[in-house]
Amino acid sequence: MKGLKIFGTAILGIWTAAGAQTVVPNAGMEEWNNLVVYEEPKSWATPNALVAALGLKVVEKSTDAVGGQYAAKLTSAFLPTFNVTVPGAMSTGTLDVSNPNNPTFRGGFKLNSPDAVAVIGHYKYLPVGNDSCMIYAIKTRWNIAAAKRDTVAVSYFTSGAKTSYTFFVAPFVVLMPGVTADSANIIVSSSADVTSAQPGSVLFLDNIDFTNNVGIADLSSDIRLPALITHQQPACITIPEAFRSGLLQVISTTGQLILQQELDPQHSTVTVEALKPGFYFVLLKDAMEGRAVVMRWISY
């Protein structure tokens, strides 16, 4: 890695009164399809079909909801036959099992309103050990000339234990400024890292949606942007004082959590090891998760 450059920055003051623009199908988790052996949230795909033969369900309907009758309950489960732990996961796309060793959620839903600035919702998380949950969203556009789908913007949220329902906001980071998205996909998992998923971790999710009405506070008086020391390995990030009791995350555009670190008020810098060439984005949250700084980076 020659270095890291800041490629774009957004500073958000998040308010739980942020208004939603309902574009996500079955956002309130109220509609469920009865498939006899298990139920599926309407307009969402889950791994239930793959694990039902083993007598397991990793996504279920729950009456423990924020609003309405139902919420989704996602549970990471151990499969002794294969000696693996499968996260409770669901997506507004479809589950591609053409490669049994790497099932993947693809596709998504048509995006009639492409201007959403964040993903919002309510969640409750009861992890086992150091497990963490993940909510990942992507906005895309079909590239006619290249005959492929381009990633226009990404949103990523991860969390540890929350014993009661908590409101979250995950801002979109724009990767292709000026390009209008035509589709979107949301992926939710009870274990953010599949390789270290812990059986029994449970995520409740309700009222997940997109919003184009997030309050933006003027933080210029009490925050300064992190500075990078480029052309060095590793890179040193200077943390603004307002965030030194918070959390730092480095995420790839595919939703992989590269680094997650709780910050120390006594230290003003964090070292980030060399990254492979490509796009990344970084999220700084304050201790109360009331505001966030999002940066889009490129490694070259």
C-alpha positions as CSV (number, residue, x, y, z in Angstrom):
1,M,0.0,0.0,0.0
2,K,1.4,3.4,-1.0
3,G,-1.0,5.2,1.3
4,L,-4.5,6.1,2.1
5,K,-6.3,9.2,0.9
6,I,-9.5,10.7,2.2
7,F,-11.9,10.6,-0.8
8,G,-15.0,12.1,0.8
9,T,-16.4,12.9,4.2
10,A,-19.8,13.3,5.8
11,I,-20.5,14.5,9.3
12,L,-23.9,13.5,10.7
13,G,-25.6,14.4,13.9
14,I,-28.2,11.6,14.3
15,W,-31.5,12.2,16.0
16,T,-33.9,9.3,16.7
17,A,-36.8,11.5,15.4
18,A,-35.4,11.1,11.9
19,G,-38.3,10.6,9.5
20,A,-38.4,7.5,7.3
21,Q,-39.2,7.2,3.7
22,T,-40.7,3.7,3.4
23,V,-39.1,2.1,0.4
24,V,-37.9,-1.2,1.9
25,P,-40.3,-4.1,1.3
26,N,-42.0,-5.5,4.4
27,A,-40.0,-3.0,6.5
28,G,-42.0,-3.7,9.6
29,M,-41.6,-7.5,9.4
30,E,-45.4,-7.8,9.6
31,E,-45.9,-10.2,6.6
32,W,-44.7,-13.8,6.7
33,N,-45.0,-16.6,4.2
34,N,-45.9,-20.0,5.7
35,L,-43.9,-22.7,4.0
36,V,-45.2,-25.4,6.3
37,V,-41.9,-26.4,7.9
38,Y,-40.8,-22.8,8.5
39,E,-41.9,-19.2,7.8
40,E,-40.1,-16.6,5.7
41,P,-40.5,-12.8,6.0
42,K,-42.2,-11.7,2.8
43,S,-39.9,-10.1,0.3
44,W,-36.8,-11.4,2.2
45,A,-34.6,-14.5,1.7
46,T,-33.1,-16.5,4.5
47,P,-31.0,-19.7,4.9
48,N,-34.0,-21.5,6.4
49,A,-34.5,-23.7,3.3
50,L,-30.9,-25.0,3.7
51,V,-31.1,-25.8,7.4
52,A,-34.8,-26.9,7.7
53,A,-33.9,-30.5,6.9
54,L,-31.7,-30.5,10.1
55,G,-34.7,-29.4,12.1
56,L,-33.3,-25.8,12.5
57,K,-34.6,-22.3,11.7
58,V,-32.2,-19.4,11.8
59,V,-34.8,-16.7,11.1
60,E,-38.2,-16.7,12.8
61,K,-41.2,-14.5,13.4
62,S,-41.3,-13.0,16.9
63,T,-43.9,-11.1,18.8
64,D,-41.2,-9.2,20.7
65,A,-41.6,-6.2,18.4
66,V,-41.2,-2.4,18.6
67,G,-44.3,-1.7,16.5
68,G,-47.0,-3.8,15.0
69,Q,-47.3,-7.5,15.8
70,Y,-44.1,-9.0,14.7
71,A,-40.3,-8.6,14.4
72,A,-37.7,-10.8,12.9
73,K,-35.6,-13.0,15.2
74,L,-32.2,-14.2,13.8
75,T,-30.2,-16.8,15.6
76,S,-26.8,-18.2,14.8
77,A,-26.9,-22.0,14.9
78,F,-24.3,-24.8,15.0
79,L,-24.7,-27.5,12.3
80,P,-23.0,-30.6,13.7
81,T,-23.2,-32.5,10.4
82,F,-21.0,-29.9,8.7
83,N,-19.2,-28.7,11.9
84,V,-20.0,-25.0,11.0
85,T,-22.0,-22.2,12.6
86,V,-24.5,-20.6,10.3
87,P,-25.6,-17.0,11.3
88,G,-29.2,-16.1,11.3
89,A,-29.3,-14.0,8.1
90,M,-31.7,-12.5,5.8
91,S,-31.7,-10.3,2.7
92,T,-34.0,-8.4,0.4
93,G,-32.2,-10.2,-2.4
94,T,-32.1,-13.9,-3.2
95,L,-29.9,-16.6,-1.8
96,D,-27.5,-18.0,-4.4
97,V,-26.3,-21.5,-3.4
98,S,-24.6,-22.4,-6.7
99,N,-21.4,-22.6,-4.7
100,P,-22.4,-24.6,-1.6
101,N,-19.2,-23.6,0.2
102,N,-20.0,-19.9,-0.2
103,P,-23.8,-19.2,-0.2
104,T,-24.3,-15.5,-1.3
105,F,-27.2,-13.1,-1.2
106,R,-27.6,-11.4,-4.6
107,G,-30.0,-9.0,-6.3
108,G,-32.3,-6.8,-4.3
109,F,-35.4,-4.7,-4.9
110,K,-36.2,-1.9,-7.3
111,L,-35.4,1.5,-5.9
112,N,-38.0,4.0,-6.8
113,S,-36.6,6.7,-4.5
114,P,-32.8,6.7,-4.9
115,D,-32.0,9.6,-2.6
116,A,-32.0,7.9,0.8
117,V,-29.1,9.0,2.9
118,A,-29.2,6.3,5.6
119,V,-30.6,3.0,6.8
120,I,-32.6,3.2,10.0
121,G,-34.4,0.8,12.2
122,H,-34.6,-0.8,15.7
123,Y,-32.6,-3.8,16.9
124,K,-31.9,-5.8,20.0
125,Y,-28.9,-8.0,20.2
126,L,-28.1,-10.8,22.7
127,P,-24.6,-12.2,21.6
128,V,-22.7,-15.1,22.9
129,G,-19.1,-14.3,23.7
130,N,-17.6,-11.4,21.7
131,D,-20.0,-11.9,18.7
132,S,-21.4,-8.9,16.9
133,C,-24.3,-8.3,14.6
134,M,-24.3,-6.7,11.2
135,I,-26.6,-4.7,9.0
136,Y,-25.3,-4.0,5.5
137,A,-27.0,-2.1,2.6
138,I,-25.9,-1.4,-0.9
139,K,-27.4,0.8,-3.7
140,T,-26.5,-0.2,-7.2
141,R,-27.2,0.8,-10.8
142,W,-27.1,-1.4,-14.0
143,N,-24.2,-0.3,-16.2
144,I,-25.5,-0.9,-19.8
145,A,-22.1,-0.3,-21.5
146,A,-20.2,-2.7,-19.2
147,A,-23.1,-5.1,-18.8
148,K,-22.6,-5.3,-15.1
149,R,-24.1,-3.8,-11.9
150,D,-22.1,-0.9,-10.3
151,T,-22.0,-0.2,-6.6
152,V,-23.3,3.4,-6.1
153,A,-23.3,3.6,-2.3
154,V,-22.9,1.4,0.8
155,S,-24.1,1.5,4.4
156,Y,-22.7,-0.6,7.2
157,F,-23.7,-1.0,10.9
158,T,-22.4,-3.4,13.5
159,S,-23.0,-3.7,17.2
160,G,-22.4,-5.7,20.3
161,A,-24.9,-6.4,23.0
162,K,-28.1,-4.3,23.3
163,T,-30.5,-5.8,25.8
164,S,-33.4,-3.6,24.8
165,Y,-34.5,-2.3,21.5
166,T,-32.3,0.5,20.2
167,F,-32.7,2.9,17.3
168,F,-29.8,2.8,14.8
169,V,-28.8,5.0,11.9
170,A,-26.3,3.7,9.3
171,P,-25.4,6.5,6.8
172,F,-24.8,5.7,3.1
173,V,-21.3,6.4,1.9
174,V,-21.5,7.4,-1.8
175,L,-18.9,5.7,-4.0
176,M,-20.1,7.1,-7.3
177,P,-21.1,10.7,-6.9
178,G,-23.7,11.9,-9.5
179,V,-24.8,8.4,-10.4
180,T,-28.5,7.5,-9.6
181,A,-29.1,4.1,-8.1
182,D,-31.9,1.9,-9.5
183,S,-31.8,-1.0,-7.0
184,A,-30.9,-1.8,-3.4
185,N,-30.2,-4.8,-1.2
186,I,-30.0,-5.2,2.5
187,I,-28.3,-8.0,4.3
188,V,-28.7,-8.6,8.0
189,S,-26.7,-11.1,10.1
190,S,-26.7,-12.2,13.7
191,S,-22.9,-12.7,13.4
192,A,-20.9,-10.1,11.5
193,D,-17.9,-12.4,11.0
194,V,-19.0,-15.8,9.6
195,T,-15.7,-17.4,10.5
196,S,-16.1,-16.6,14.2
197,A,-19.9,-16.8,14.5
198,Q,-21.0,-18.0,17.9
199,P,-24.0,-20.4,18.3
200,G,-26.9,-18.9,20.2
201,S,-26.3,-15.2,19.3
202,V,-29.7,-13.7,18.7
203,L,-30.6,-10.5,16.8
204,F,-34.1,-9.0,16.8
205,L,-34.9,-6.6,14.0
206,D,-37.9,-4.4,13.4
207,N,-38.9,-1.3,11.3
208,I,-35.8,-1.4,9.1
209,D,-36.1,1.2,6.4
210,F,-34.3,3.9,4.3
211,T,-34.6,7.5,5.1
212,N,-33.8,10.8,3.4
213,N,-34.5,12.9,6.4
214,V,-31.6,12.6,8.9
215,G,-30.9,15.6,11.0
216,I,-27.5,17.2,10.3
217,A,-25.9,19.0,13.2
218,D,-23.3,21.7,12.8
219,L,-20.4,20.0,14.5
220,S,-17.7,22.3,13.1
221,S,-17.2,23.9,16.5
222,D,-16.3,20.8,18.3
223,I,-14.9,18.3,15.8
224,R,-12.0,18.1,13.4
225,L,-11.6,15.5,10.7
226,P,-9.1,12.7,11.2
227,A,-5.8,13.2,9.4
228,L,-3.9,10.4,7.7
229,I,-0.2,10.0,7.4
230,T,0.1,8.8,3.8
231,H,2.8,6.9,2.0
232,Q,3.6,4.9,5.2
233,Q,2.9,1.4,6.3
234,P,1.1,1.3,8.6
235,A,-1.1,4.5,8.5
236,C,-1.7,6.5,11.6
237,I,-5.2,8.1,12.1
238,T,-5.5,11.1,14.3
239,I,-8.8,10.9,16.2
240,P,-10.8,14.1,17.0
241,E,-11.1,14.7,20.7
242,A,-15.0,14.4,20.6
243,F,-14.7,10.8,19.5
244,R,-11.9,9.4,21.7
245,S,-14.3,7.5,23.9
246,G,-16.1,6.1,20.9
247,L,-15.6,3.4,18.3
248,L,-13.6,3.2,15.1
249,Q,-14.5,0.9,12.2
250,V,-12.9,0.2,8.9
251,I,-15.1,-1.6,6.4
252,S,-14.7,-2.7,2.8
253,T,-17.4,-2.0,0.2
254,T,-18.5,-5.6,0.3
255,G,-19.3,-5.2,4.0
256,Q,-16.3,-6.9,5.4
257,L,-15.3,-5.5,8.8
258,I,-11.5,-4.9,8.4
259,L,-11.0,-3.3,11.8
260,Q,-13.1,-2.5,14.8
261,Q,-11.6,-0.9,17.8
262,E,-12.9,0.8,20.9
263,L,-11.0,4.1,21.3
264,D,-9.1,5.2,24.4
265,P,-9.6,8.7,25.6
266,Q,-5.9,8.8,26.6
267,H,-4.7,8.2,23.0
268,S,-5.2,10.5,20.1
269,T,-4.1,8.2,17.3
270,V,-4.9,4.7,16.0
271,T,-2.7,2.6,13.8
272,V,-4.2,0.9,10.7
273,E,-2.3,-1.8,9.1
274,A,-1.7,-1.8,5.3
275,L,-4.8,-2.4,3.3
276,K,-5.1,-4.0,-0.1
277,P,-5.8,-1.6,-3.0
278,G,-9.4,-0.7,-3.3
279,F,-12.2,1.4,-1.7
280,Y,-12.9,1.4,2.0
281,F,-15.0,3.5,4.3
282,V,-14.4,4.4,7.9
283,L,-17.0,5.2,10.6
284,L,-16.2,7.0,13.9
285,K,-19.0,7.0,16.5
286,D,-19.1,8.8,19.7
287,A,-19.7,6.9,23.0
288,M,-23.4,7.6,23.0
289,E,-23.8,6.8,19.2
290,G,-25.5,10.2,18.9
291,R,-23.3,11.3,16.0
292,A,-20.9,9.9,13.5
293,V,-18.2,10.8,11.1
294,V,-18.1,8.8,7.8
295,M,-15.2,8.9,5.4
296,R,-14.6,7.2,2.1
297,W,-11.0,6.1,1.5
298,I,-9.1,4.7,-1.4
299,S,-6.0,2.5,-0.9
300,Y,-3.6,2.4,-3.8
